[in-house]
Amino acid sequence: MDKQLHRLDTLQARDPQGALHTVHAYEHLVRLPVGADPFGQWEPTGHIEFRLASGQRLDMPQDDVFVVPDSGLRLTRVSANEAAREPAAA
């Protein structure tokens, strides 16, 4: 079964030192065979994952809080208005 990620959203999150980080939300898709179509049809699985712009995976233990699994670094989502006031770190 073929799988791929589809980016749903891009948002900003702040670390405890105050730096902003870009976070991408992705949904998992799988390709289903549809009749005679050799390319099939991509359908969402219902699974969402979050990654930093660098590609590092994030856990989301509660709403608007992300955790980098390897380091335990906690990031808190910020509003679009707050994020627009300063540039984001990678």
N, C-alpha and C positions, 0 to 999 in steps of 0.2 A: 504494500500500500504506500503510495507516494504521499509525502507530507511537506508542508511549507509553512512559513510564518508570514502573516500579513500585519503590517503596522497599523494600529488603530488610532493611536494618539501619541503626542509628545507633550511632556509636562516638565515642570521644574520642581526640584526638591532641595531643601537646605540641610546641610550637615551641622553638627553642634558648634563648629567654629564659625558658622555664618556663610560659608561658601555655597553658591548655587550649583547644582548638577542637573544635567539634562537626562531625563528618564523617558524611555520609549515603552509603550504598551503594545504587545503583539498578541494576536489570536492564532491558534494552531488551526490549520486547514488540512483536510485529506482529500485526495482525488478519488471520486467514485466513478465507476464505469457507467456510462449512460447510453443505452442502446448501441447503435453502430458507431457512435462518436469515439474515435481513437484517442482523443484528448481527455475525455471524461468531463467531470464537473467538480469544481472545488467547493467543498462544504466545510463550515466551521465545526469544530469538535466541542466547543464550549469551554476549552481550556485557554486561559489568558496568562501570559508571562510578562514580566517587567525586566528591562535591562538598562544599564547605564549606556550613554552614548559610546563608550569604549567597548561595549559588548558584554560587559560583566553582568551576570545574572543577579537579580535581586529577589528576595523574599518579601512578602507583604503580610506580616502577622496581624495587622489591624488596618482599618481604613486610614488612608493618607499617611501611613508610615511604611517605609521601605528599609530593609536591612541587607547589607552586603554580607553574604554567608561566611566568607573566608575571614573577614576582619571584625564582624559584629557592628560595623559602622551603621548608625541609624540616620536615615534621611527623612525629613518631614516635608510633605507636599506643600507648596506655596501657591497662592492664587495667581492668576495670570497678571493681575494688576501689580502685585508685589514683585513678581519675576521680571516685569518689563522695566523696572527701575534700575536694574544692574545686569551686567553680562554674566553668563553661566560658565562654570568650569566644566571640563570634560568629564 
